[in-house]
Amino acid sequence: MAIDTDNLVNDFVLNTKAIFDENMRSLNIREVFTDDVLIIPVVPSLAISCIGFFPNRITVGRTQARYQFDFVGELWYYHSNISPDVYRNLVMARAYKISKHILENATLNGWLTAKQAIVRSCSWAPRLRSGDLLASARIILLASYNTQITSS
């Protein structure tokens, strides 16, 4: 069942996180964060954040307007500290598995009803976190949510 907090940004992040909660072991993820934190206590982990949204008015009535909110999410897969034993293809293979899981659960926990989420890109991106350079991948997620807004 979809999580509803009365805030679409929080709903987007929490429902995206929810699709990973029961599959962390099979995806080899130890922790899922609902923001891009600076200190990563465990790896491999995933950090989910909303980096933008675009409201588009679809129809306008006398007291109601239908909007489509296009959300842009950024997911960071933190694999491990960079070392001679960490290879880019290994990190990208794990990021592919995460991206595929998103596509297999494209309604984001049932939150999206009209359209499905898509993975826009996935790229290798080493990142400084917790004072170390981490072997990481950046996944960009797009999701469109339709809603009605009533005015007085």
Secondary structure, DSSP 4 states (H G I P E B T S, - for coil): -----S-HHHHHHHHHHHHHHT-TTTTT-SEEESS--S---SSSEEEEEEEEEEEEEEEE-SSEEEEEEEEEEEEEEEEEE--TT--HHHHHHHHHHHHHHHHHTTTTTTT-SSS--EEEEEEE--EEETTEEEEEEEEEEEEEEEEEEE--
